[in-house]
């Protein structure tokens, strides 16, 4: 009896070790760690995610700026790769949205820099340039972004979400805001960097070519914004009908043609608007 009892104990011990090895092998094959498994089993609440994000926001050493720069580069080269990394984050950390504020910090820095250059090109005073920088970062990027993210968040969960989807399959508001930031960065580069050297030599005039080139910059920037936004929601398998995000492109092309024929120069209007609202 004692021999049989000892044999059974050895078999149970061997099975236990086999199960642990199999579990560890599964984690390695999935590219996960015990910490990632814990994150999947015990997801953070919204307040805990917000607290973690804000904590990293004031600790620069905890931010991955190299990865944020990689995302900015690939938003131009291959934006699909950026959203594949969002999917990987969902699999490993059980959240779609970024938990690292590095992208937002870099975007704000670029926005401040381009706004400063814009102020210099427009020959604004120091105080006017400072006001312009605050307006563009706080209102144009973040304030308008909050509104746009909220609209898409509501549409995604109430219109685009597949009927019968599991209750856990919900679009996070923070993810909707991340999609806006992703789409806003190329728009910023096109309107605040690429077209800036052409502002006074070509664009800030009533010529036909000024309206044509300036409005073309706007068309490309807004179309690319819609495209990046579309990719962001298409990456979520529990959403349908997100192609509707691209429908306004036809209307934008019509507005572009009409504006060029009527010589409505959107770039000149933007520059005049910047001057008006800071004075």
N, C-alpha and C positions, 0 to 999 in steps of 0.2 A: 504493500500500500504506500509506504513512504517513497519507494522508488517511482511508483506511478505518479504520486503527487509531485515529486521533484521534476519528472518529465513534463507534466502539464505546465508547471511553472516556467520551465525553460522555453516551451513552445509559445506561451503567452508573452514572455519577454521578447522573444525573437520577432513575433508578430508586431509588438509595439514598436520595436526599432525599425521594422520594415515600413510601418505606416508613417513614422517620422521622416524616414529617408525619402519616401514617396512624396510626402507633403513638401519637403524641402526641394526635391527635384521639380515638382510642379511650379513652385515659386520661381526657381531659376529659369525654367522653360518659358514662363510668362514674363520674365524680366522684372519680377517683383521681389521685394524684400519683406521681412516680417513687419517692418513699419508700414509698408504699403498695404499689406494684408489687413493690418489693424485699421488703417484708414478706410478700407472698403467695408469692413465689418462694423465699424463705429464711426459713421460720417459725422463731420462737424456740423453744428447748427449754424444758421445764418449769422447770428451774433458772434459766434466763435470765429467764423471765417473772416468777418469784418474786423474783429479784434486782432487776428493774426496779420491781416493785410496792413492795418494801421501800425502795428508794431514793427513790421519790416520797413514801412515807409520812413520811419525815423532812425533806422539802423542801416546805413548804406552798405555795410559789410555783408549784410544778409541778402542783398539784391544781386541778381545775376544779369549784369549789364551786357555781358558777351552774348548771352542767349537773346536778350531783347534786341540787340543790334542785328543778330542773325534773322530775327523775325522781320525787322524793318527792311532788310535787304530782300528777303524772299517775298515780301508783299508786292514787290515789283517784278521779281524774276519768276516765282512760282507760288502764288498765294495759297494753292491747295495744300502745299507742304505745311504751311503755318497751321491750317485747321486740322491736319492730321495729328499734329502735336497736341492740339486741344482734345482730340479724341483719346490720345494716349493718357493725358492728364485725367480724363474721366475714368479710364480703366484703372489707373494706379492710385488716384487720390479721391475718386468719387465726386469730382466737381468739374464742370466745364470751364468755369471762369478762371482767370489767372489768380494765383495766390501771391504773386510777386509783383510789386508796384514798379519794377524797373522800367517797363515799357512806358508807363504813364509819366514817370520822371523824365525819361529821355525825350518823349514827345513834347512835354512842356518846355524842356530846355531848347529843343529845336524851334518850337513855336516862339519862345521869347527872343531867340537869336534872329529869326527871320522877321519878326515884328520890329526889332531894333533896326535892322537894315531897311525895312519898309519905311520906318520913320525918318531915317537919314535920306532916303531917296526922295521922300515927299517934303524934305526940308522942314521938318517939324522941330520945335524947341525941345529941350531936354524933358520938361514937364509933360509936354504933349506926347512925346514918344513914350514916356513911362505910362501915361494914361492909355495909350494905344496898346501897349503890351499887356496891361491888365485886362482891358476890354477883350482882346482877342483870346487870351488864355482862359479867363474866368467865364466869359459870356459866350463867345463864338464857339469855343471848343467844348468846355465842360458843361456850361449851362444849356446850350442847344443840344449837346450830346445826351444830357439827362432826359430831355423831352423826347428826342428821337428814340433813345433806348427804351423808354417807357412805352411808347407807341408800338414798337416792334415786339416788345415783351408781351404786351396784351394781345397783339395779333397772333404771335406764335402760340400762345397758350389757349386762345379762344377760337381762332380761325384755322390756323395751319396744323394744329395738333391732330394726329390721327384719332378717330373715334375708337374707344376701347383700349387706348393706351394705358399702361400701368400708372397708378397715381404718382409713382416716383419719377416718371418721365415728364418732367416739367422743365421749361427753359428758365434758367436763373436770370434774374434781372442783371446781375453782374456780368453774365455772359453777353447779354444784349448790349451792355455798355462797352464791353471789350470788342465786340463786332464793330461798333461805331468808331472806336479808337483805331482799329485796324484799317477801316475804310477812310478815316479822316487823314491818316498820315500821307498816303499818296496824293490826296487832294491838296494838302498843305504844301507838299513839295512842288506840285505843278503850279499852283497859284501864287505861292509866296517865294519860290526859288527860281524855277525855270523861266517864268514870264517876267520876273523882276528886271533883268537887264534890258528888256524891250520896252519898259514902261514909258519913259520920257522920249526916247528916240523914235518910237513907232506907235505905241498903244495909246498914249495920252493925247490923242488928236481926233479930229472929226473926219479923218480920211476913211475911204472905203476899206483899205487894207488894214487900218487900225481896228475897225469893227470885225472884219473877217478873222484876223489873227487872234485878237483878244477874246472874242466869243468862242473861237475854236479851243482855246485853252480851257475856258469854262465848260464847254461841252465834254471834252475829254476827261476833265477832273470829276465832273458829276457822274458821268457814265461809269467811270472806274470806281467811284464811291458806291454806286448801286451794285456793281459787279462783285466787289469785295463783300458787301452786305449779303448779297444773294448766296455767295459761297459759304458764308458763316452759318446761314440757316439751312442750307442744303446739306451741310455736314451732319445735321441731326436727323437720324433715320426715322424718328417718330413724327416728323413734320411732313406735310404734303402741300402741294400748291404754291411752293415758295417761288416758282417761276414768275408769279405776279409781281415780284419785286423789280423785275426787269421791264415790265410793261411801260413805265413812264419814259423809257428811252426813245420810243417813237415820237412822243409829244415833245421831248427835248430837241430832237432833230428838226421838227417843224418850227419850234421857237427859234432855234439857231438860224434857220434859213430866213425867217421873217425878220429877225433882228438885224441880220446882215443887210438885207435889202432896205430896211428902214434906217440903217446906220445907228442902231442902239448899241452903244459900246459899254458892255458890262464891266470891263476892267476899269474904264474911266469912271463909271458910276461908283465902283467899289472904292477907288482912291478918293473921290469926292466925299463919299459917305464916311470914310475913315477921318477925313479932315473935319467934317461937320460934327460928328458926335463927340469929339474931344475938345470942342471949343464952346 
